[in-house]
Amino acid sequence: MASVNARLAGLALVAASVSCFGSGGAAAKATLAAGLGPLHVVQARAAVSAVVLVLVVALLRPRALRFRRDEVPLLLAYGLLAFCLVQTLYVLALSRLPVAVALLLEYLAPVLVALWVRTVRRTSLPRTTWLGAALAIAGLTLVVQVWRGFRLDALGVFAGLCSAGALASYFLLSERGLRDREPLGLVAAGAVVGVVPLALLGSWRFPVEALGTTVPVGGTVVPAWVPLLWLAIVSTAMAYLAGVAALRYLPSPVVSVLSTAEVLVAAAVAWAVLGESLTIAQLAGGAVLLAGVVVVQLRRAAPVNPTAPHTRPADLQSSRRAAPASPE
């Protein structure tokens, strides 16, 4: 009975995490509509979520915030990738593409991890992994509608593909970082590290006045700071915390596969709130792409101890939600 309750708790936490993350694309788009640039959106998101995450982890597990000196390079790389590069590229893609398309492009990351494992680590992969990769590429072809001459914004597509590459690097980094680290501590520390380069890259004068303007959200008009706070607190901090907590009850391969539902949530929220919709071909392509990602992740995902979660990209157990921090 206890194991059944644990699985139900894990599923509920995954559903909460997926819902929180899935609403982030529409919230970011609404904030962009207020006149903030992609970099300013990421700056505000990272700063607010870093404060929330550090406070929560300090209260719940203060030990998780203690790091050895030799872990500093890992923390720097983690923060730069997860909370700076991936998020900036994703929001840039969002500013020029429909929410679901930007997210689907980023979901190519597990396929890139598979290619890295094969070509760089010289690890033999099963045929089903290549089948999954082929499905993902075929789905991508449908999503970007190659036969129509790439009607999607070229810079947006490029940013989305670059975000997939950065996310793949994050997965590979997590393989090392999660071996002997508590995920919550790595998430909070990475968020703090990521704020610094974002502040240096952008203007020191944040356009605070833009937050007082109003933006349309789901048939109503709200101040621009509302979707921004939602993005930082709900779609980032709460989503991370729920995702990490789910790993206490479910193996990360299960969380990894269930997390692909985020694309469906994001598409539904974008349709309801922003009026965005995809063509039949793009919807079919998205389904094929996600099927390929699931095949790639499931095939070699070995069971792990849910009380000691870790990511093993070498086994293609690369889940952006099962990992300690979701970089978007």
N, C-alpha and C positions, 0 to 999 in steps of 0.2 A: 504493500500500500504506500509505503514511504517513497519507493522508487517511482511509482505512478505520480504521486504528488510532486516529486522533484522534476519529473519530465514536464508536467503541466506548468509548473512554475517557470521552467526554462523556456517553454513555448510562449508563455505570456510575456516574458521579458524580451524574447526575440521579436514578438509582434510589436511591443512598445518601442523597441529600438528601431525597427524597420519603419514604423509609422513616423517616428520623430525625424529620422534621417530623410525619409521620403518627402516630408513637407518642406525640407530645407530649400529645394530648388525654387519653388514658387515664392518662398519668403525672400530669397536672394533677388529674384527677378523684380519683385515689388519694391525692394529697397533700391535697386538700380534705377527704377523708374522715377525715383525722387531726385535723380541727378547725381548721385554718388557714383564714382568710378569703381571698376572691379577691385582695384587695390584698396580703396577706402573701405569697401564692404568687407573684404578679408581682414583688414586691420581691426575694424570694430568687432567683427566676429571673434577673432583670435583673442583680443584683449579681454572682452567680457567673459568668454568661455574659460579663459585661463584663470581669471579670478574665481569664478564659480567652482571649477574643478579643484583648484588648490585648496579652497576652503572646505569643500566636501571631503577630499582625501585627508586633509589635516585633522578633520574631526573623526572620520571613520577609521583611518589607518595611517596614523602619523609616521609609522616606521617606513612606509612605502616611499616617503619623500627623502629618505636618507640614501645618498649615493656615494660610492667610493671615488677617489680621485681618478682611477684608471677608467671609470665609466663616463668621464666628461666628453671624450670624443664621440661616443655613442649617442649621448644626449644631444649634442650639437647637431650631429647628422640627422637624428630622429626629428628634432624640432624643425630643421630646415626643410626636410622632405615632407613630413606629415602635415605640419601646420603652416608652412610657408609656400613651398613650391606647388604641391598638389592642389591645395585650396585655391591659390591664385590662378592657376591654369584652369581649374574647374569653373570658377566664377567668370573668368574671361570667356570660356566656351559658352557659359550660360547667357552671357550678355549678347551673344550673337546667334544662338541656336535655341530650339525648343528644349525644355527641361529634360524630357525623356531621351532625346537624341544625345545631349551632352553627357547624360549619365550612362547611356549605352556605350558610348565611345570609351568612357573611363573603365567600363566593365571588361574591356579587352585585356586588362592587366594580368589576370591569371594565365591567359594564353601567352603573353610575353614572358612570364615567369617560366612556363613550360619550355619555350624556345631557349631561354637562358640556360636552364638546367641541362638541356640536350647539347647545345653548342659549346658552352663554356665549361660546364662541369663534366661534360662527356658522359652523362648519365643516360642509360638506355630507357626509353619510354615506351609503354605499350601502344599498340595501334589505335586503341580507342582514344588515346590522348590526341593523336593526330586527327582522328575523326572529329573530336570536339573542336580542335583548332580550325579545321576546315569549315565546320558549321558556323563558327563564330565569324570567320571571314566572309562567308556567304551571306550571313545575316547582316553584316556591316555593309556589304554591297547594296543590299536592298534598302537599308536605312538611309544611306547617303544618296541613293537613286542614281547610280553611275550612268544608266542608260539615258538619263535626262541631262547629262552634262554637268553633274555635280551642282545641282541647283542650291544646295546649302551654302552658307557663307564659308569661304575657304579658310579664313583666319580662325573662325570658330571651330571648324573640323580639325585644323592643325593643333589648336590649343587643347581640344579634347583628346586627340591622340597623344600629345605630349603629356597630358595629365595621366593617361594610362601608363606611359613609360615611367613617370615619376612614382606612380602608385606601385608599379612592379618593383621598383628599387626599394620602396618602403617595405614591401612584403619580404624581400630578401634581407633587409636590415633587421626586420622583426624576428627573423629566424635566430639571429644572435642575441638580440636584446631581450627576448622572452625566455631564454633558457633558465636564467636565474634571477629574473626580476619580476616584481609584482606588477601586473598590467596597469593598475590604477596609478601607481607612482610614475610609470613611464608616460602615461597619458598626460598627467598634470605637469610634469617637468617638460615634456615636449611642447605643450601649449605655451608655457612661459618662454622657452627658448625661441619658439617661432614668432613671438610678438616683436622681438628686437629687430631682426632683419626687415620685417614688414614696416616698422616705423622708419627705418633708415632708407628703405626703398621709396617710400611715399613721401608726400609733402608733410612737413611738420605741422602745418595748419590744416587740421581736419575740418571739412566743411560742415560744421555743426549746424549752421543755418538751414541746410538741406533737410535735417531731421525734423524741422518744424513744418515742412510742407506736407501736403496730403497726397496719398496715392490710392488708386482703386484696388480693392481686394475683395473678390467674391461678391460683387454687386453692391458693396458699400465703400465708403471712403474713410481711411484711418490715417493718423499721423505716421510719417515715414519711420519713426523710431519703433513703432509697434512690430512690424515685420522684422526689423533688425534685431530687436531683443528676442523675438521668437527664434530667429536663425541662430543666435549665439547661445541662448539658454536651453531651448527645447531641442532644436535640430543639431546641436553640437554637444553641450555638456550632458544633458539628460540622455541623449542618444548613446553617447559613449558609456555612461554609467550603466545603462540598461544592458548594452551589448556585452560589457565585461561581466556583469552579474550573471548573464545567461550562461556563460562558460562555466559557472559553478555547478550547473545542473545538466548541461548537454555537452557532448563532444564537439570540438570546433568544426569537424567536417559537416556535422548536421547544421550548426549555426551558419556555416559558410553557404550551404545550399539554400537554406531558408531565407537568407539575406538577399537573394536575387529578387525576392518579391518587392524589394525597395523600388525597382524600376516601375512596377505596376502602380505602387502607391504614388510615386512621383508623377506619373502620367495622369492618374486620376485626379490628384490635387491640382496639377497644372491646368487640366481641362475645366475643373469646377471653379477655380479661383481666377485663372488668367484667360480662360477660353482657348487655350492651346489644344490643337488636335493634330494627329498624324494621319497620313494616308493609309489605305489598306495595305499597300506594299510595305510601308515603313513598320506598321504593326506586325506584319508577318515576319519581316526582317528582324525586328526586335525579339520575337519569340524564338526564331532560329538562333540568333546570337546568344540569347540566354541559355538555350538548350546546349549549345556548344560549351559555354562556360561551366554549366553544371556537369557535363561529361568530363571535362578537364579536371575539375576539382574532386569529383567523386571517385574516379578510377583508382588513384593511388593514395587516397586519404586514409591513413591508418588511424585506428582508434587511439585516443589519448585519455589521460586521467583528467576528468573535468575539474578536479580540485587543484590541478597544477597546469593550467592552460598554457600552451605555447604554440607558435606557428611554425610549420615546417614546410617552407616553399619547395625544398628539394623533393618532397613528396606531393607537391602540388596542393598542399593543404592551405592555400592562400586565400583567406577571406578577409576583406577589408573590414567586415563587421566583427568577425571573430578575433581579429587582431586587436591590440589594446587601444588603438586610436584610429578612428576613421578619418582619413585625411581630407575628405571633402569639406 
